[in-house]
């Protein structure tokens, strides 16, 4: 049994006690700790039935403060507000980030639940904010239209690894809205 710290995907707290199932800081459900290095992580309990309550601070981070497209779009607006680049690049990025964030929140609060699998975990070096690149976690899951793929960004090195099983929440009418449960950040 390892006692690697788990990171809470809701508030970012490090949770050192391997026996607890919910974050001591925010109460959000935690992933199970990996039993041993090299082993697949065990699937924790499934998400509760919808609608699921999401912490307000988590909502703000998904929509704005940890939203890659909103941050980059915001920088464009801030730096290039006096040029046409603002309208050509900044505004579409803001819109893309905001709608993607809204869909992600809707999937987490109301989405259908399926079991999926992590397919890839890698740094996305095409994105750099304050000298840091986010981790891109790709996953696959069964959707009404067949096998679907999704991805999420994380700013902390993820504990998830390829082939790990995971819960996925998604909007059946828009499977591209898929998100991991519990979320990563
Ligand atoms: Zn937490």
Backbone and ligand atoms as CSV (ligand in chain L), in Angstrom:
chain,resi,resn,atom,element,x,y,z
A,1,UNK,N,N,0.849,-1.203,0.000
A,1,UNK,CA,C,0.000,0.000,0.000
A,1,UNK,C,C,0.876,1.243,0.000
A,2,UNK,N,N,0.749,2.055,-1.017
A,2,UNK,CA,C,1.505,3.298,-1.025
A,2,UNK,C,C,0.665,4.389,-0.366
A,3,UNK,N,N,1.310,5.418,0.070
A,3,UNK,CA,C,0.586,6.530,0.672
A,3,UNK,C,C,0.850,7.795,-0.128
A,4,UNK,N,N,0.882,7.629,-1.447
A,4,UNK,CA,C,1.064,8.800,-2.303
A,4,UNK,C,C,-0.084,9.782,-2.071
A,5,UNK,N,N,0.248,11.048,-2.015
A,5,UNK,CA,C,-0.798,12.044,-1.837
A,5,UNK,C,C,-1.688,12.051,-3.064
A,6,UNK,N,N,-2.989,12.103,-2.843
A,6,UNK,CA,C,-3.915,12.304,-3.954
A,6,UNK,C,C,-4.248,13.779,-4.003
A,7,UNK,N,N,-4.497,14.248,-5.201
A,7,UNK,CA,C,-4.829,15.651,-5.352
A,7,UNK,C,C,-6.326,15.754,-5.615
A,8,UNK,N,N,-6.997,16.645,-4.886
A,8,UNK,CA,C,-8.434,16.816,-5.066
A,8,UNK,C,C,-8.682,17.586,-6.356
A,9,UNK,N,N,-9.475,16.998,-7.272
A,9,UNK,CA,C,-9.761,17.651,-8.546
A,9,UNK,C,C,-10.741,18.799,-8.417
A,10,UNK,N,N,-11.371,18.922,-7.245
A,10,UNK,CA,C,-12.352,19.988,-7.048
A,10,UNK,C,C,-11.694,21.264,-6.525
A,11,UNK,N,N,-10.779,21.108,-5.543
A,11,UNK,CA,C,-10.212,22.314,-4.915
A,11,UNK,C,C,-8.693,22.344,-4.957
A,12,UNK,N,N,-8.054,21.250,-5.356
A,12,UNK,CA,C,-6.599,21.254,-5.473
A,12,UNK,C,C,-5.860,20.849,-4.218
A,13,UNK,N,N,-6.579,20.574,-3.117
A,13,UNK,CA,C,-5.897,20.178,-1.884
A,13,UNK,C,C,-5.191,18.839,-2.073
A,14,UNK,N,N,-4.055,18.681,-1.387
A,14,UNK,CA,C,-3.386,17.387,-1.356
A,14,UNK,C,C,-3.989,16.576,-0.223
A,15,UNK,N,N,-4.411,15.351,-0.519
A,15,UNK,CA,C,-5.033,14.507,0.493
A,15,UNK,C,C,-4.081,13.359,0.802
A,16,UNK,N,N,-3.516,13.376,2.016
A,16,UNK,CA,C,-2.450,12.430,2.361
A,16,UNK,C,C,-2.977,11.124,2.936
A,17,UNK,N,N,-4.187,11.133,3.485
A,17,UNK,CA,C,-4.738,9.936,4.121
A,17,UNK,C,C,-5.313,9.003,3.053
A,18,UNK,N,N,-4.716,7.805,2.859
A,18,UNK,CA,C,-5.202,6.923,1.793
A,18,UNK,C,C,-6.566,6.317,2.104
A,19,UNK,N,N,-7.052,6.457,3.341
A,19,UNK,CA,C,-8.299,5.804,3.720
A,19,UNK,C,C,-9.528,6.670,3.451
A,20,UNK,N,N,-9.347,7.979,3.258
A,20,UNK,CA,C,-10.536,8.824,3.110
A,20,UNK,C,C,-11.040,8.787,1.665
A,21,UNK,N,N,-12.349,8.924,1.498
A,21,UNK,CA,C,-12.953,8.873,0.163
A,21,UNK,C,C,-13.360,10.255,-0.321
A,22,UNK,N,N,-13.434,11.230,0.612
A,22,UNK,CA,C,-13.829,12.580,0.222
A,22,UNK,C,C,-12.810,13.586,0.750
A,23,UNK,N,N,-12.593,14.651,-0.020
A,23,UNK,CA,C,-11.602,15.670,0.322
A,23,UNK,C,C,-11.926,16.303,1.676
A,24,UNK,N,N,-10.898,16.414,2.537
A,24,UNK,CA,C,-11.102,17.000,3.857
A,24,UNK,C,C,-11.352,18.501,3.762
A,25,UNK,N,N,-10.928,19.139,2.668
A,25,UNK,CA,C,-11.094,20.592,2.547
A,25,UNK,C,C,-12.452,20.975,1.976
A,26,UNK,N,N,-12.866,20.307,0.866
A,26,UNK,CA,C,-14.075,20.761,0.180
A,26,UNK,C,C,-15.184,19.711,0.176
A,27,UNK,N,N,-14.894,18.479,0.601
A,27,UNK,CA,C,-15.928,17.455,0.653
A,27,UNK,C,C,-16.166,16.732,-0.662
A,28,UNK,N,N,-15.433,17.120,-1.708
A,28,UNK,CA,C,-15.623,16.479,-3.023
A,28,UNK,C,C,-15.109,15.050,-3.028
A,29,UNK,N,N,-15.750,14.168,-3.836
A,29,UNK,CA,C,-15.262,12.790,-3.913
A,29,UNK,C,C,-13.869,12.723,-4.526
A,30,UNK,N,N,-13.036,11.812,-4.006
A,30,UNK,CA,C,-11.656,11.652,-4.471
A,30,UNK,C,C,-11.533,10.376,-5.284
A,31,UNK,N,N,-10.552,10.309,-6.203
A,31,UNK,CA,C,-10.252,9.023,-6.832
A,31,UNK,C,C,-9.624,8.097,-5.791
A,32,UNK,N,N,-9.696,6.792,-6.014
A,32,UNK,CA,C,-9.029,5.862,-5.106
A,32,UNK,C,C,-7.519,5.999,-5.283
A,33,UNK,N,N,-6.748,5.742,-4.210
A,33,UNK,CA,C,-5.285,5.768,-4.385
A,33,UNK,C,C,-4.837,4.552,-5.185
A,34,UNK,N,N,-3.764,4.716,-5.947
A,34,UNK,CA,C,-3.238,3.572,-6.704
A,34,UNK,C,C,-2.632,2.588,-5.709
A,35,UNK,N,N,-3.024,1.317,-5.796
A,35,UNK,CA,C,-2.590,0.333,-4.795
A,35,UNK,C,C,-1.074,0.138,-4.845
A,36,UNK,N,N,-0.519,0.076,-6.035
A,36,UNK,CA,C,0.936,-0.032,-6.146
A,36,UNK,C,C,1.386,0.487,-7.497
A,37,UNK,N,N,2.638,0.909,-7.525
A,37,UNK,CA,C,3.210,1.453,-8.755
A,37,UNK,C,C,3.093,0.431,-9.880
A,38,UNK,N,N,2.649,0.866,-11.046
A,38,UNK,CA,C,2.556,-0.050,-12.178
A,38,UNK,C,C,1.222,-0.751,-12.279
A,39,UNK,N,N,0.459,-0.791,-11.187
A,39,UNK,CA,C,-0.870,-1.411,-11.243
A,39,UNK,C,C,-1.870,-0.398,-11.768
A,40,UNK,N,N,-2.963,-0.889,-12.355
A,40,UNK,CA,C,-4.019,0.028,-12.786
A,40,UNK,C,C,-4.731,0.566,-11.557
A,41,UNK,N,N,-5.176,1.811,-11.666
A,41,UNK,CA,C,-5.908,2.404,-10.562
A,41,UNK,C,C,-7.271,1.716,-10.487
A,42,UNK,N,N,-7.821,1.605,-9.269
A,42,UNK,CA,C,-9.144,0.991,-9.152
A,42,UNK,C,C,-10.214,2.054,-9.315
A,43,UNK,N,N,-11.306,1.639,-9.932
A,43,UNK,CA,C,-12.414,2.559,-10.143
A,43,UNK,C,C,-13.097,2.826,-8.793
A,44,UNK,N,N,-13.297,4.077,-8.456
A,44,UNK,CA,C,-14.001,4.422,-7.229
A,44,UNK,C,C,-15.499,4.299,-7.423
A,45,UNK,N,N,-16.278,4.746,-6.424
A,45,UNK,CA,C,-17.726,4.701,-6.589
A,45,UNK,C,C,-18.179,5.569,-7.762
A,46,UNK,N,N,-19.262,5.183,-8.453
A,46,UNK,CA,C,-19.722,5.982,-9.595
A,46,UNK,C,C,-20.246,7.335,-9.140
A,47,UNK,N,N,-20.364,8.301,-10.055
A,47,UNK,CA,C,-20.923,9.601,-9.686
A,47,UNK,C,C,-22.338,9.426,-9.136
A,48,UNK,N,N,-22.750,10.249,-8.167
A,48,UNK,CA,C,-24.121,10.171,-7.671
A,48,UNK,C,C,-25.105,10.529,-8.784
A,49,UNK,N,N,-26.396,10.192,-8.596
A,49,UNK,CA,C,-27.378,10.518,-9.632
A,49,UNK,C,C,-27.480,12.030,-9.858
A,50,UNK,N,N,-27.800,12.441,-11.086
A,50,UNK,CA,C,-27.969,13.864,-11.413
A,50,UNK,C,C,-29.288,14.365,-10.824
A,51,UNK,N,N,-29.415,15.664,-10.515
A,51,UNK,CA,C,-28.359,16.677,-10.653
A,51,UNK,C,C,-27.378,16.630,-9.486
A,52,UNK,N,N,-26.086,16.804,-9.811
A,52,UNK,CA,C,-25.023,16.768,-8.816
A,52,UNK,C,C,-24.584,18.203,-8.501
A,53,UNK,N,N,-24.456,18.506,-7.218
A,53,UNK,CA,C,-24.045,19.859,-6.817
A,53,UNK,C,C,-22.545,20.023,-7.055
A,54,UNK,N,N,-22.118,21.147,-7.633
A,54,UNK,CA,C,-20.702,21.423,-7.860
A,54,UNK,C,C,-20.306,22.641,-7.030
A,55,UNK,N,N,-19.129,22.594,-6.383
A,55,UNK,CA,C,-18.700,23.745,-5.577
A,55,UNK,C,C,-18.606,25.019,-6.431
A,56,UNK,N,N,-19.027,26.155,-5.879
A,56,UNK,CA,C,-19.024,27.422,-6.622
A,56,UNK,C,C,-17.609,27.793,-7.073
A,57,UNK,N,N,-16.611,27.567,-6.215
A,57,UNK,CA,C,-15.235,27.926,-6.576
A,57,UNK,C,C,-14.773,27.086,-7.760
A,58,UNK,N,N,-15.197,25.824,-7.791
A,58,UNK,CA,C,-14.837,24.946,-8.907
A,58,UNK,C,C,-15.465,25.460,-10.201
A,59,UNK,N,N,-16.726,25.905,-10.128
A,59,UNK,CA,C,-17.403,26.454,-11.309
A,59,UNK,C,C,-16.631,27.647,-11.875
A,60,UNK,N,N,-16.183,28.548,-10.993
A,60,UNK,CA,C,-15.463,29.742,-11.458
A,60,UNK,C,C,-14.149,29.353,-12.133
A,61,UNK,N,N,-13.486,28.330,-11.590
A,61,UNK,CA,C,-12.210,27.914,-12.185
A,61,UNK,C,C,-12.424,27.305,-13.556
A,62,UNK,N,N,-13.465,26.462,-13.694
A,62,UNK,CA,C,-13.721,25.823,-14.989
A,62,UNK,C,C,-14.075,26.869,-16.039
A,63,UNK,N,N,-14.854,27.874,-15.626
A,63,UNK,CA,C,-15.309,28.872,-16.591
A,63,UNK,C,C,-14.240,29.908,-16.910
A,64,UNK,N,N,-13.442,30.301,-15.921
A,64,UNK,CA,C,-12.527,31.421,-16.128
A,64,UNK,C,C,-11.086,31.110,-15.714
A,65,UNK,N,N,-10.853,30.881,-14.435
A,65,UNK,CA,C,-9.493,30.988,-13.912
A,65,UNK,C,C,-8.573,29.844,-14.322
A,66,UNK,N,N,-9.113,28.673,-14.665
A,66,UNK,CA,C,-8.262,27.597,-15.165
A,66,UNK,C,C,-8.712,27.165,-16.564
A,67,UNK,N,N,-9.398,28.059,-17.241
A,67,UNK,CA,C,-9.923,27.771,-18.581
A,67,UNK,C,C,-8.899,28.259,-19.609
A,68,UNK,N,N,-8.189,27.308,-20.236
A,68,UNK,CA,C,-7.063,27.648,-21.108
A,68,UNK,C,C,-7.472,28.647,-22.189
A,69,UNK,N,N,-8.612,28.392,-22.858
A,69,UNK,CA,C,-9.000,29.272,-23.967
A,69,UNK,C,C,-9.423,30.650,-23.470
A,70,UNK,N,N,-10.091,30.677,-22.334
A,70,UNK,CA,C,-10.507,31.972,-21.789
A,70,UNK,C,C,-9.272,32.783,-21.361
A,71,UNK,N,N,-8.273,32.107,-20.779
A,71,UNK,CA,C,-7.060,32.815,-20.345
A,71,UNK,C,C,-6.336,33.399,-21.562
A,72,UNK,N,N,-6.137,32.554,-22.593
A,72,UNK,CA,C,-5.422,33.034,-23.784
A,72,UNK,C,C,-6.244,34.108,-24.495
A,73,UNK,N,N,-7.559,33.862,-24.629
A,73,UNK,CA,C,-8.422,34.860,-25.257
A,73,UNK,C,C,-8.399,36.163,-24.482
A,74,UNK,N,N,-8.407,36.062,-23.146
A,74,UNK,CA,C,-8.372,37.253,-22.304
A,74,UNK,C,C,-7.075,38.028,-22.483
A,75,UNK,N,N,-5.952,37.290,-22.613
A,75,UNK,CA,C,-4.659,37.956,-22.827
A,75,UNK,C,C,-4.661,38.709,-24.153
A,76,UNK,N,N,-5.229,38.081,-25.175
A,76,UNK,CA,C,-5.319,38.743,-26.477
A,76,UNK,C,C,-6.139,40.027,-26.376
A,77,UNK,N,N,-7.267,39.925,-25.692
A,77,UNK,CA,C,-8.125,41.099,-25.557
A,77,UNK,C,C,-7.375,42.206,-24.812
A,78,UNK,N,N,-6.625,41.791,-23.770
A,78,UNK,CA,C,-5.925,42.753,-22.931
A,78,UNK,C,C,-4.777,43.416,-23.699
A,79,UNK,N,N,-3.999,42.594,-24.426
A,79,UNK,CA,C,-2.797,43.108,-25.083
A,79,UNK,C,C,-3.129,43.784,-26.414
A,80,UNK,N,N,-4.133,43.222,-27.123
A,80,UNK,CA,C,-4.401,43.695,-28.478
A,80,UNK,C,C,-5.756,44.380,-28.604
A,81,UNK,N,N,-6.250,44.937,-27.504
A,81,UNK,CA,C,-7.616,45.487,-27.551
A,81,UNK,C,C,-7.752,46.600,-28.581
A,82,UNK,N,N,-6.632,47.218,-28.965
A,82,UNK,CA,C,-6.692,48.342,-29.907
A,82,UNK,C,C,-6.481,47.893,-31.343
A,83,UNK,N,N,-6.354,46.555,-31.561
A,83,UNK,CA,C,-6.156,46.092,-32.939
A,83,UNK,C,C,-7.265,45.127,-33.332
A,84,UNK,N,N,-7.263,44.787,-34.617
A,84,UNK,CA,C,-8.282,43.874,-35.130
A,84,UNK,C,C,-8.049,42.452,-34.619
A,85,UNK,N,N,-6.822,42.160,-34.125
A,85,UNK,CA,C,-6.529,40.828,-33.589
A,85,UNK,C,C,-7.466,40.483,-32.430
A,86,UNK,N,N,-7.853,41.495,-31.696
A,86,UNK,CA,C,-8.771,41.285,-30.588
A,86,UNK,C,C,-10.037,40.597,-31.080
A,87,UNK,N,N,-10.599,41.147,-32.160
A,87,UNK,CA,C,-11.860,40.596,-32.672
A,87,UNK,C,C,-11.636,39.271,-33.386
A,88,UNK,N,N,-10.468,39.139,-34.078
A,88,UNK,CA,C,-10.248,37.947,-34.887
A,88,UNK,C,C,-9.851,36.738,-34.047
A,89,UNK,N,N,-9.085,36.953,-32.987
A,89,UNK,CA,C,-8.547,35.831,-32.220
A,89,UNK,C,C,-9.072,35.819,-30.788
A,90,UNK,N,N,-9.000,36.952,-30.116
A,90,UNK,CA,C,-9.370,36.986,-28.698
A,90,UNK,C,C,-10.821,36.627,-28.458
A,91,UNK,N,N,-11.730,37.277,-29.195
A,91,UNK,CA,C,-13.154,37.055,-28.947
A,91,UNK,C,C,-13.580,35.613,-29.240
A,92,UNK,N,N,-13.148,35.012,-30.397
A,92,UNK,CA,C,-13.525,33.613,-30.626
A,92,UNK,C,C,-12.977,32.661,-29.560
A,93,UNK,N,N,-11.748,32.927,-29.070
A,93,UNK,CA,C,-11.189,32.058,-28.031
A,93,UNK,C,C,-11.990,32.175,-26.738
A,94,UNK,N,N,-12.377,33.410,-26.388
A,94,UNK,CA,C,-13.191,33.610,-25.202
A,94,UNK,C,C,-14.505,32.844,-25.328
A,95,UNK,N,N,-15.103,32.935,-26.505
A,95,UNK,CA,C,-16.385,32.267,-26.736
A,95,UNK,C,C,-16.219,30.749,-26.655
A,96,UNK,N,N,-15.163,30.233,-27.333
A,96,UNK,CA,C,-14.902,28.795,-27.330
A,96,UNK,C,C,-14.678,28.299,-25.895
A,97,UNK,N,N,-13.838,29.014,-25.137
A,97,UNK,CA,C,-13.537,28.605,-23.768
A,97,UNK,C,C,-14.763,28.628,-22.884
A,98,UNK,N,N,-15.556,29.683,-23.015
A,98,UNK,CA,C,-16.741,29.826,-22.178
A,98,UNK,C,C,-17.758,28.715,-22.468
A,99,UNK,N,N,-18.033,28.456,-23.749
A,99,UNK,CA,C,-19.032,27.426,-24.078
A,99,UNK,C,C,-18.506,26.038,-23.700
A,100,UNK,N,N,-17.204,25.815,-23.900
A,100,UNK,CA,C,-16.639,24.518,-23.514
A,100,UNK,C,C,-16.741,24.340,-21.996
A,101,UNK,N,N,-16.451,25.400,-21.240
A,101,UNK,CA,C,-16.561,25.338,-19.784
A,101,UNK,C,C,-17.991,25.074,-19.336
A,102,UNK,N,N,-18.947,25.751,-19.971
A,102,UNK,CA,C,-20.361,25.551,-19.615
A,102,UNK,C,C,-20.790,24.109,-19.855
A,103,UNK,N,N,-20.382,23.556,-20.999
A,103,UNK,CA,C,-20.743,22.174,-21.313
A,103,UNK,C,C,-20.107,21.210,-20.319
A,104,UNK,N,N,-18.877,21.514,-19.930
A,104,UNK,CA,C,-18.175,20.649,-18.990
A,104,UNK,C,C,-18.914,20.636,-17.648
A,105,UNK,N,N,-19.326,21.814,-17.195
A,105,UNK,CA,C,-20.063,21.897,-15.929
A,105,UNK,C,C,-21.391,21.161,-16.030
A,106,UNK,N,N,-22.066,21.301,-17.178
A,106,UNK,CA,C,-23.353,20.637,-17.369
A,106,UNK,C,C,-23.164,19.115,-17.379
A,107,UNK,N,N,-22.087,18.639,-18.018
A,107,UNK,CA,C,-21.816,17.195,-18.023
A,107,UNK,C,C,-21.560,16.701,-16.597
A,108,UNK,N,N,-20.799,17.478,-15.809
A,108,UNK,CA,C,-20.498,17.062,-14.439
A,108,UNK,C,C,-21.747,17.073,-13.565
A,109,UNK,N,N,-22.628,18.048,-13.757
A,109,UNK,CA,C,-23.798,18.151,-12.882
A,109,UNK,C,C,-24.949,17.281,-13.363
A,110,UNK,N,N,-25.115,17.131,-14.687
A,110,UNK,CA,C,-26.305,16.443,-15.202
A,110,UNK,C,C,-26.019,15.324,-16.192
A,111,UNK,N,N,-24.758,15.092,-16.535
A,111,UNK,CA,C,-24.444,14.168,-17.607
A,111,UNK,C,C,-24.706,12.709,-17.266
A,112,UNK,N,N,-24.804,11.894,-18.327
A,112,UNK,CA,C,-24.916,10.445,-18.166
A,112,UNK,C,C,-23.558,9.889,-17.745
A,113,UNK,N,N,-23.575,8.749,-17.046
A,113,UNK,CA,C,-22.347,8.154,-16.516
A,113,UNK,C,C,-22.013,6.861,-17.255
A,114,UNK,N,N,-20.780,6.729,-17.714
A,114,UNK,CA,C,-20.315,5.466,-18.286
A,114,UNK,C,C,-18.892,5.204,-17.800
A,115,UNK,N,N,-18.459,3.943,-17.932
A,115,UNK,CA,C,-17.075,3.636,-17.603
A,115,UNK,C,C,-16.232,3.780,-18.856
A,116,UNK,N,N,-15.143,4.529,-18.740
A,116,UNK,CA,C,-14.238,4.731,-19.857
A,116,UNK,C,C,-12.832,4.295,-19.498
A,117,UNK,N,N,-11.885,4.698,-20.340
A,117,UNK,CA,C,-10.495,4.278,-20.150
A,117,UNK,C,C,-9.580,5.420,-20.570
A,118,UNK,N,N,-8.535,5.653,-19.771
A,118,UNK,CA,C,-7.540,6.663,-20.136
A,118,UNK,C,C,-6.712,6.126,-21.296
A,119,UNK,N,N,-6.533,6.937,-22.345
A,119,UNK,CA,C,-5.753,6.457,-23.488
A,119,UNK,C,C,-4.395,7.150,-23.594
A,120,UNK,N,N,-4.276,8.376,-23.061
A,120,UNK,CA,C,-3.004,9.079,-23.210
A,120,UNK,C,C,-2.898,10.196,-22.173
A,121,UNK,N,N,-1.697,10.390,-21.654
A,121,UNK,CA,C,-1.436,11.502,-20.731
A,121,UNK,C,C,-0.153,12.155,-21.198
A,122,UNK,N,N,-0.227,13.402,-21.629
A,122,UNK,CA,C,0.964,14.033,-22.189
A,122,UNK,C,C,0.892,15.545,-21.986
A,123,UNK,N,N,2.056,16.171,-21.972
A,123,UNK,CA,C,2.083,17.628,-21.873
A,123,UNK,C,C,1.737,18.241,-23.211
A,124,UNK,N,N,0.874,19.249,-23.213
A,124,UNK,CA,C,0.542,19.948,-24.452
A,124,UNK,C,C,1.430,21.185,-24.545
A,125,UNK,N,N,2.596,20.997,-25.199
A,125,UNK,CA,C,3.560,22.094,-25.248
A,125,UNK,C,C,3.160,23.163,-26.258
A,126,UNK,N,N,2.049,22.925,-27.005
A,126,UNK,CA,C,1.591,23.975,-27.923
A,126,UNK,C,C,0.918,25.102,-27.135
A,127,UNK,N,N,0.613,24.827,-25.860
A,127,UNK,CA,C,0.012,25.849,-25.007
A,127,UNK,C,C,0.996,26.200,-23.902
A,128,UNK,N,N,1.318,27.483,-23.735
A,128,UNK,CA,C,2.172,27.916,-22.633
A,128,UNK,C,C,1.560,29.145,-22.003
A,129,UNK,N,N,1.323,29.075,-20.705
A,129,UNK,CA,C,0.806,30.226,-19.982
A,129,UNK,C,C,1.701,30.436,-18.768
A,130,UNK,N,N,2.303,31.608,-18.656
A,130,UNK,CA,C,3.279,31.874,-17.594
A,130,UNK,C,C,4.393,30.831,-17.575
A,131,UNK,N,N,4.812,30.391,-18.759
A,131,UNK,CA,C,5.916,29.448,-18.840
A,131,UNK,C,C,5.531,28.011,-18.539
A,132,UNK,N,N,4.259,27.745,-18.321
A,132,UNK,CA,C,3.843,26.372,-18.001
A,132,UNK,C,C,2.915,25.845,-19.086
A,133,UNK,N,N,3.041,24.549,-19.339
A,133,UNK,CA,C,2.139,23.886,-20.283
A,133,UNK,C,C,1.232,22.932,-19.514
A,134,UNK,N,N,-0.040,22.866,-19.904
A,134,UNK,CA,C,-0.941,21.944,-19.200
A,134,UNK,C,C,-0.744,20.497,-19.650
A,135,UNK,N,N,-1.223,19.582,-18.842
A,135,UNK,CA,C,-1.259,18.167,-19.226
A,135,UNK,C,C,-2.566,17.930,-19.953
A,136,UNK,N,N,-2.483,17.149,-21.012
A,136,UNK,CA,C,-3.680,16.797,-21.754
A,136,UNK,C,C,-3.971,15.321,-21.496
A,137,UNK,N,N,-5.127,15.039,-20.930
A,137,UNK,CA,C,-5.503,13.666,-20.597
A,137,UNK,C,C,-6.582,13.229,-21.579
A,138,UNK,N,N,-6.274,12.237,-22.400
A,138,UNK,CA,C,-7.238,11.740,-23.381
A,138,UNK,C,C,-7.867,10.461,-22.849
A,139,UNK,N,N,-9.127,10.270,-23.205
A,139,UNK,CA,C,-9.830,9.073,-22.737
A,139,UNK,C,C,-10.850,8.643,-23.785
A,140,UNK,N,N,-11.279,7.388,-23.688
A,140,UNK,CA,C,-12.316,6.882,-24.582
A,140,UNK,C,C,-13.442,6.329,-23.735
A,141,UNK,N,N,-14.630,6.303,-24.323
A,141,UNK,CA,C,-15.807,5.842,-23.581
A,141,UNK,C,C,-16.889,5.453,-24.579
A,142,UNK,N,N,-17.794,4.561,-24.161
A,142,UNK,CA,C,-18.894,4.191,-25.048
A,142,UNK,C,C,-19.981,5.260,-24.999
A,143,UNK,N,N,-20.415,5.753,-26.141
A,143,UNK,CA,C,-21.497,6.739,-26.202
A,143,UNK,C,C,-22.595,6.159,-27.081
A,144,UNK,N,N,-23.772,6.801,-27.120
A,144,UNK,CA,C,-24.860,6.256,-27.936
A,144,UNK,C,C,-24.454,6.065,-29.396
A,145,UNK,N,N,-23.524,6.891,-29.891
A,145,UNK,CA,C,-23.122,6.780,-31.290
A,145,UNK,C,C,-21.942,5.849,-31.504
A,146,UNK,N,N,-21.554,5.089,-30.475
A,146,UNK,CA,C,-20.390,4.208,-30.588
A,146,UNK,C,C,-19.259,4.718,-29.703
A,147,UNK,N,N,-18.051,4.207,-29.948
A,147,UNK,CA,C,-16.911,4.592,-29.126
A,147,UNK,C,C,-16.587,6.071,-29.382
A,148,UNK,N,N,-16.428,6.835,-28.309
A,148,UNK,CA,C,-16.123,8.260,-28.449
A,148,UNK,C,C,-14.836,8.573,-27.699
A,149,UNK,N,N,-14.225,9.685,-28.059
A,149,UNK,CA,C,-12.988,10.108,-27.411
A,149,UNK,C,C,-13.155,11.507,-26.857
A,150,UNK,N,N,-12.518,11.768,-25.737
A,150,UNK,CA,C,-12.556,13.096,-25.148
A,150,UNK,C,C,-11.204,13.423,-24.537
A,151,UNK,N,N,-11.042,14.655,-24.130
A,151,UNK,CA,C,-9.807,15.030,-23.451
A,151,UNK,C,C,-10.091,16.194,-22.507
A,152,UNK,N,N,-9.274,16.309,-21.481
A,152,UNK,CA,C,-9.362,17.441,-20.558
A,152,UNK,C,C,-7.943,17.924,-20.270
A,153,UNK,N,N,-7.818,19.181,-19.895
A,153,UNK,CA,C,-6.532,19.733,-19.481
A,153,UNK,C,C,-6.400,19.647,-17.966
A,154,UNK,N,N,-5.171,19.462,-17.498
A,154,UNK,CA,C,-4.888,19.515,-16.058
A,154,UNK,C,C,-3.604,20.312,-15.871
A,155,UNK,N,N,-3.556,21.132,-14.829
A,155,UNK,CA,C,-2.357,21.941,-14.585
A,155,UNK,C,C,-1.401,21.281,-13.619
A,156,UNK,N,N,-1.908,20.263,-12.895
A,156,UNK,CA,C,-1.018,19.489,-12.036
A,156,UNK,C,C,-0.706,18.188,-12.735
A,157,UNK,N,N,0.483,17.641,-12.505
A,157,UNK,CA,C,0.820,16.353,-13.108
A,157,UNK,C,C,-0.230,15.334,-12.681
A,158,UNK,N,N,-0.959,14.739,-13.638
A,158,UNK,CA,C,-2.065,13.855,-13.264
A,158,UNK,C,C,-1.577,12.547,-12.651
A,159,UNK,N,N,-2.365,12.025,-11.729
A,159,UNK,CA,C,-2.050,10.709,-11.168
A,159,UNK,C,C,-2.536,9.599,-12.108
A,160,UNK,N,N,-3.410,9.958,-13.030
A,160,UNK,CA,C,-3.934,8.961,-13.970
A,160,UNK,C,C,-2.878,8.584,-14.996
A,161,UNK,N,N,-2.918,7.330,-15.445
A,161,UNK,CA,C,-1.992,6.842,-16.457
A,161,UNK,C,C,-2.775,6.098,-17.536
A,162,UNK,N,N,-2.179,5.947,-18.739
A,162,UNK,CA,C,-2.868,5.218,-19.794
A,162,UNK,C,C,-3.324,3.844,-19.323
A,163,UNK,N,N,-4.495,3.448,-19.782
A,163,UNK,CA,C,-5.159,2.171,-19.477
A,163,UNK,C,C,-5.917,2.179,-18.155
A,164,UNK,N,N,-5.719,3.197,-17.317
A,164,UNK,CA,C,-6.512,3.278,-16.091
A,164,UNK,C,C,-7.994,3.365,-16.448
A,165,UNK,N,N,-8.854,2.632,-15.722
A,165,UNK,CA,C,-10.292,2.826,-15.914
A,165,UNK,C,C,-10.719,4.145,-15.270
A,166,UNK,N,N,-11.768,4.741,-15.765
A,166,UNK,CA,C,-12.242,6.008,-15.213
A,166,UNK,C,C,-13.744,6.130,-15.430
A,167,UNK,N,N,-14.390,6.886,-14.571
A,167,UNK,CA,C,-15.775,7.257,-14.833
A,167,UNK,C,C,-15.783,8.454,-15.770
A,168,UNK,N,N,-16.721,8.443,-16.700
A,168,UNK,CA,C,-16.871,9.560,-17.632
A,168,UNK,C,C,-18.311,10.047,-17.552
A,169,UNK,N,N,-18.487,11.348,-17.462
A,169,UNK,CA,C,-19.832,11.936,-17.545
A,169,UNK,C,C,-19.899,12.725,-18.848
A,170,UNK,N,N,-21.021,12.620,-19.539
A,170,UNK,CA,C,-21.145,13.333,-20.825
A,170,UNK,C,C,-22.609,13.620,-21.099
A,171,UNK,N,N,-22.852,14.576,-21.991
A,171,UNK,CA,C,-24.213,14.910,-22.392
A,171,UNK,C,C,-24.571,14.053,-23.600
A,172,UNK,N,N,-25.586,13.181,-23.477
A,172,UNK,CA,C,-25.903,12.278,-24.595
A,172,UNK,C,C,-26.187,13.038,-25.885
A,173,UNK,N,N,-26.758,14.262,-25.780
A,173,UNK,CA,C,-27.063,15.019,-27.000
A,173,UNK,C,C,-25.816,15.677,-27.569
A,174,UNK,N,N,-24.713,15.671,-26.814
A,174,UNK,CA,C,-23.477,16.291,-27.276
A,174,UNK,C,C,-22.296,15.548,-26.657
A,175,UNK,N,N,-21.979,14.332,-27.163
A,175,UNK,CA,C,-20.968,13.489,-26.527
A,175,UNK,C,C,-19.595,14.149,-26.410
A,176,UNK,N,N,-19.316,15.197,-27.208
A,176,UNK,CA,C,-18.003,15.833,-27.118
A,176,UNK,C,C,-17.847,16.626,-25.817
A,177,UNK,N,N,-18.921,16.735,-25.028
A,177,UNK,CA,C,-18.861,17.468,-23.766
A,177,UNK,C,C,-18.292,16.617,-22.640
A,178,UNK,N,N,-17.745,15.460,-22.933
A,178,UNK,CA,C,-17.358,14.495,-21.902
A,178,UNK,C,C,-16.312,15.033,-20.941
A,179,UNK,N,N,-16.369,14.535,-19.699
A,179,UNK,CA,C,-15.473,14.983,-18.641
A,179,UNK,C,C,-15.192,13.808,-17.709
A,180,UNK,N,N,-14.009,13.797,-17.092
A,180,UNK,CA,C,-13.668,12.741,-16.144
A,180,UNK,C,C,-14.392,12.966,-14.822
A,181,UNK,N,N,-14.720,11.869,-14.138
A,181,UNK,CA,C,-15.262,11.943,-12.780
A,181,UNK,C,C,-14.457,11.018,-11.884
A,182,UNK,N,N,-13.926,11.483,-10.705
A,182,UNK,CA,C,-13.866,12.897,-10.330
A,182,UNK,C,C,-12.988,13.691,-11.297
A,183,UNK,N,N,-13.210,15.012,-11.374
A,183,UNK,CA,C,-12.438,15.815,-12.327
A,183,UNK,C,C,-10.968,15.936,-11.917
A,184,UNK,N,N,-10.144,16.354,-12.855
A,184,UNK,CA,C,-8.745,16.652,-12.560
A,184,UNK,C,C,-8.564,18.162,-12.756
A,185,UNK,N,N,-7.494,18.704,-12.213
A,185,UNK,CA,C,-7.300,20.153,-12.378
A,185,UNK,C,C,-5.825,20.472,-12.534
L,1,ZN,ZN,ZN,-11.169,19.350,-2.346
